[in-house]
Amino acid sequence: MMVGKRVAEVKPRSRRYFLPITFTPLIPIDIASIYHGPLPKRLALCTPDTKAAILAVAGDLNTLGFGLRLSDLFRSHDAQQQAHLDFVQGRKKAFSPAAGGSMHEAGRAMDIDLSSIGVPLAKFWEIAAARGFTPIIDKPDPKRSESWHFDCRGSHDLVYRYAASGKAGTVAAPYTQMAQSGIAAIGVVLDAVQAQDVAFLQAGVIRLGGDPGKIDGVMGDRTTGSLKDLGADMDAPAAWMDAKLQASFTVEYGG
Ligand SMILES: [Zn+2]
């Protein structure tokens, strides 16, 4: 079944879609950058919990006499796709996944200027972890590609762990599925799924501890069953999910 009668409407210009719910907001942040002045407005957007985490890390570094400068934060769907093409076609050295697979698109990843932090990278990992950031590589080696990238996973970490446990198949890597969940949560279109509203529900079910399988935007028996297991209102599952997510992950909505 579909979600009510109001199926997702794709708005191509903004690459956002419509659901009668509250998405996790993207809010502006004033933060130093590697460019002249603060991070440019089109990049300086993130979720409320990510903003709090960035400002907390910056404050910790300030206390130590150092600072935090960013080179990247939010990327639109189209900016991510362009970064991916630049990598594939050799114009950019650092790996960039295709649109739909980066936490930057969810407003949940920052790229930092390693020369700004003052402390050794291993020490920065401790500071960042205490504020809710997860590095994307496995050892604090500043020579490694992506040593500058940190994710504020929030509740989407549950999607990572769900996928890593094998319950969501192997079509997409656990990191990709986590990014899909984060992107769906802010209402941006996922090219890889069939119906945006169903993908939003599936990711929400996983974040609430349910077992819908992979995020594919198809309302199959497993997805329906997982919603019923959570006690969802099957007449209005999107509205039910909206309320449940807002109540469960208050800080991600700015509460
Ligand atoms: Zn990055």
Residues whose N, C-alpha, C, O or C-beta is under 5 A from the ligand:
A	BS01	ZN	M110 D111 H149
